[in-house]
Amino acid sequence: MSLLIGVDLGTSETKAGLFDLEGNLLRLARREYGIITHEQPGCAEQNPETWWTAVCETVREVARDAPSPGLAAVCVQGQGPSLVMVDEHGRPLHNAVLWMDTRPCEERDDLSVRLGKPVSPFAHLPYAMWLKRQRTDRYRQAWRLLTAWDFVAYRLCGRAVTSVLASFHPFPPEGLAAAGLDAALFAPSVEGGRAIGGLTAEAGQQTGLPEGLPVVAGTHDGLATFIGAGLVDVGRAADVNGTSGGLALCWNGPIDETGIFCEGWIHPGQYIVGGAMATLGKALTWCRDQIARPDIGLDELMAEAMSTPLGADGLVFLPYLAGERAPIWDPRARGVFFGLTLRHTRAHLARAVLEGVAFAMRHLAEVLSEVGAQVSQLRVCGGQARSMAWNRIKADVTGFPVEVPRVTEAALLGAAVLAGVGAGLLPDITTGANRMVRIEAVLQPHLDRHRRYTELYGVYRRLYPDLRTAFHQLGEIVEGEREK
């Protein structure tokens, strides 16, 4: 039996999974770590050595006692745009600057002006520009600037590459000159899903994997999630939840709409369209930690929420806990519980959070519909997908059939698909995704509940336009206080 190892290098944890070619997750291991802020506004960093330790520990755990002849390949995908500077020995010269670090905003604006078009929030180049300007001495010592996943792949096989997939290139050549960056600092490009080298003896000792095991080029965790959710057929969408969240749709034409993500996908004429939200995945955890209590389990809180009626007795939640990305793109938007009364309990607040996340998904889906893209089925993935109650709410709120896959760790499964392609066991990404992604349940929307939710959704849609001026006024006050 051929076995594949996928690694998900996340923002809050690293996960490793052992898969067979039918997409069965045979073993799963995870290691958590924190974010370094230095108490500086906007700072978000991590030590790349922490990543490497977590990768070694999780891979060793899932590969323990696995037959060496059966192990076919390993692939790492991960968080981005997060960036690592290394010297000629592969040692990090600085903490990795994470995708959620807001300090490079000035560089993003600068690059947008230079290119004459908006630069995506998911672009790596502004982070490289920031390192050059703000960490000049270390930048001058750099041998390579690597994405998070390519850094780990380099440590595994000793070959530095820049992984690209479909239309995604973290360091597009046309952007390097405009950014004022030295092209020699960026490794040669290799397509995601291609083997880039064999595991080194040193990496084998640290991970427990056999020397020479093929290391396959990975990709951004968002694209890996698309693969692991099976977004390879037109009309199929995924609820891409993690710390942030979002909606992605495989579509048969480009969408030119401000604030909507649109990039070419695996096949010519195929696109991934949608948008990322800021805290859809974090909202319930925040509710537990700050409103309930940190020691309560999410399952227990979920059960409490479902003991309250649909609509949480007239309570509506705006999930803008860190501003919001798509579809409003307003960093000063804020979270709101609207309709609070003395009768509301933490269970009502938790239910409103579950429903507010679903309302946000519907909002983005409606924006896509208005510009010509149609969702025919919604696949859920990540931690939220393990809750059938939350899946049911999403079906009833959106009106879409909600498909629940057997493996909800979509990004991890996406890495395994790429590993299988790189090992020559799967002919291509589309075939691999359709083979390894298995649907376990389909939830059809309940029409009566959908009608009731539609009434509440009307209230949800009014809240942000009505509160926008107040959000910005409050933001100016808070920023003024910080400057004193």
ZAGULO-348939 format. One record per residue (C-alpha): residue in three letters; x, y, z. Coordinates in steps of 0.1 Angstrom, whole numbers, plus 5000, padded with zeros to 4 digits. Each point is the difference from the previous one (the first is absolute). Example, Ala and Ser with C-alpha at 12.3 -4.5 7.8 and 13.67 -1.06 7.14 Angstrom:
<recs>
ala512349555078ser501450344993
</recs>
This chain:
<recs>
met500050005000ser501450344990leu499950265027leu500350384998ile500950265026gly498450354999val501250285022asp497950315008leu502250285013gly497450215017thr500050335019ser499149855033glu501149644995thr501749754977lys498149694990ala501349694983gly497849734985leu500749654986phe497749914971asp499449724977leu499150054963glu496349985007gly500250315022asn499749825033leu501750195029leu501849725018arg501850225026leu500050365010ala502450195023arg500150375009arg502250245020glu498950355011tyr502150315002gly499650375006ile500450324982ile502750265009thr498750365002his502950185017glu497250235013gln500350194968pro496850124982gly499349764971cys502949775007ala499549624994glu503149784998gln501149645006asn503349835003pro500549774970glu501949765022thr496749955020trp498449904967trp502849754993thr499749845035ala496349974996val500449844965cys502549755013glu497949905030thr496849964981val501549824970arg501849765023glu496849935018val497949924970ala502749804982arg500949795031asp499949634991ala498850074965pro501749774975ser502850194983pro499449844966gly496450135002leu500950365006ala499950174966ala500450375005val499650305024cys498750344991val499850325021gln497550284994gly499550295024gln499150355011gly500750304979pro500950264991ser502649925027leu503750054992val503349875012met503550134994val502849745001asp503750024996glu502149774977his499849735027gly496250015000arg499950165035pro497350265006leu501450355003his496850145016asn496749885013ala497549934972val497750294994leu496549854999trp497150064976met498050175028asp502850265007thr498750344990arg503350195001pro500649954962cys496750194991glu502150304989glu502049784977arg496949844985asp498650354992asp503450104986leu500249694978ser496450064988val501050354988arg503149874983leu498149724982gly497050224992lys497549755015pro499049885034val502349745016ser498249715016pro500049975038phe501449654993ala503150124982his503549925014leu501950284984pro498950285024tyr501449785029ala503349984981met500050374995trp499450065037leu502949775009lys502350194976arg499050345015gln499749915036arg502549725005thr502650124976asp503149845016arg498449655001tyr498650054965arg503550064987gln501149675015ala497249814985trp500649714975arg496349924993leu496650145009leu497649705003thr496349945006ala499249825032trp499449674983asp503050024977phe502250075031val498949675015ala500449814967tyr503550144998arg500849875034leu498649664989cys501949954968gly502750274999arg498750174968ala498650355001val497150064975thr497150234996ser496949794996val497450144975leu496649864992ala497550104973ser500150384999phe501550035035his503650115001pro501250155033phe502850204984pro498850084964pro502950124979glu498150314988gly499650115036leu503649965012ala501350304980ala497150225010ala500649905036gly503750084998leu501049655010asp503149804989ala498749714979ala503049795011leu498549975035phe497149794986ala500449634993pro499149844966ser496449934995val498649645001glu496449914994gly498049885030gly499649624998arg503549944986ala502749825019ile502850245009gly502549765017gly500549715023leu500050025038thr503550065014ala501649775025glu499950285026ala496350064995gly499449635000gln501549975035gln497950295013thr496749904984gly500349625001leu499349994962pro502249794977glu502950184983gly499250074963leu496250025005pro498750244973val499250345013val497350164978ala499550384994gly497150135019thr498050324999his498150265020asp497549855025gly497150174982leu500749824967ala500749675019thr496650045016phe498450044966ile501649684989gly499149815032ala496450124998gly499849874964leu499550344984val500849874966asp496550004984val498150324990gly497350115025arg501649825030ala500750235029ala501749965033asp499650175034val503750065006asn500250045037gly503050025022thr501150285023ser498550244974gly497649844975gly498550064966leu498149874970ala501749864969leu498249894968cys501249824969trp498650194970asn500250004962gly500950364995pro501850305015ile498250235024asp501150365000glu498550155031thr501750225026gly500849795031ile499449664984phe502949764997cys500349864965glu502949794987gly500649754973trp499749645012ile501249664991his498649984964pro499850274973gly496750195003gln499649895036tyr500150265029ile499950015037val497850305011gly498950115035gly501450185029ala501649975034met498550125033ala501950115031thr498849795029leu497249764991gly502049715013lys501150185032ala496650145009leu498749705020thr503349955018trp500050375009cys496449965013arg501149705022asp503150175013gln498650355007ile496349945006ala499749655013arg503249875016pro503249864985asp499749665016ile496649924984gly500249784970leu498850134966asp497749704997glu498450095033leu499650364990met498549894967ala497549785018glu499050305021ala499650214969met497749754984ser497849995030thr498850354991pro497550064971leu500850094965gly501050374999ala501350005036asp496850175012gly500650314978leu503850035003val502150064969phe503850005000leu502450184976pro503249795000tyr502450294993leu502349945030ala503150114981gly498550224974glu498849824969arg501449904966ala497549884974pro497550114991ile500250345018trp503850055003asp499850235030pro502849975027arg498050225023ala496949795000arg499349845034gly498149715015val496550075013phe497349825020phe496850174988gly496849955020leu501449925034thr497549985029leu500049885036arg498649664989his503049924979thr502549755013arg503549894989ala498249724981his498150264980leu503250194993ala501749684988arg497049914978ala500250364985val503749944993leu499249684981glu497350174980gly502050314994val502849804984ala497549844977phe498550344992ala503450124990met500449704976arg496750084985his500950364995leu503149924980ala498149734980glu497450264991val502750244988leu501449734978ser496549934986glu499550364992val503150004977gly499049674983ala501549725020gln497749735014val500649765029ser498449674995gln501449815030leu501950115031arg502749785015val501050065036cys503549945013gly502250075030gly499049995036gln496550144995ala499149714977arg500249765029ser496850165014met496949864982ala497950265019trp502150294985asn499949834966arg496249995003ile499950375008lys502150084969ala497749794978asp496950175013val501450354999thr501649994966gly497549774983phe502849794985pro500449625004val502949975024glu502449714994val502049865028pro503249814990arg501449705018val503250195006thr499350365011glu503750095002ala499950134964ala503350184999leu501849695014leu498249784974gly501050244973ala503649965009ala499649624998val498550034965leu503050204989ala502349745016gly498249734980val500350194967gly503750075007ala500649635008gly498449904967leu497249815017leu497350254988pro500050124964asp499050365008ile498550225027thr496449994987thr500049624999gly501749985033ala497650235017asn496949824986arg501549675012met501150095035val497250255010arg497149795012ile496650145010glu498549855031ala496750195004val497950264981leu497750245019gln497250144980pro498650345011his496749995019leu497750244981asp498150135030arg503150075020his501650164970arg497050244997arg500350105037tyr503850054997thr499450224969glu498050245021leu502850025026tyr502650034972gly498350314989val500750155034tyr503649884997arg500550174967arg498850335013leu502350015030tyr503350084983pro498850284977asp498150165029leu503049975023arg502950074976thr500350375009ala500049925037phe502749734995his502350254983gln499350275026leu500849755028gly503249904982glu501250364998ile499450045037val501949685009glu502950094977gly500250345015glu500249865035arg502849774991glu502050284986lys499950205032
</recs>
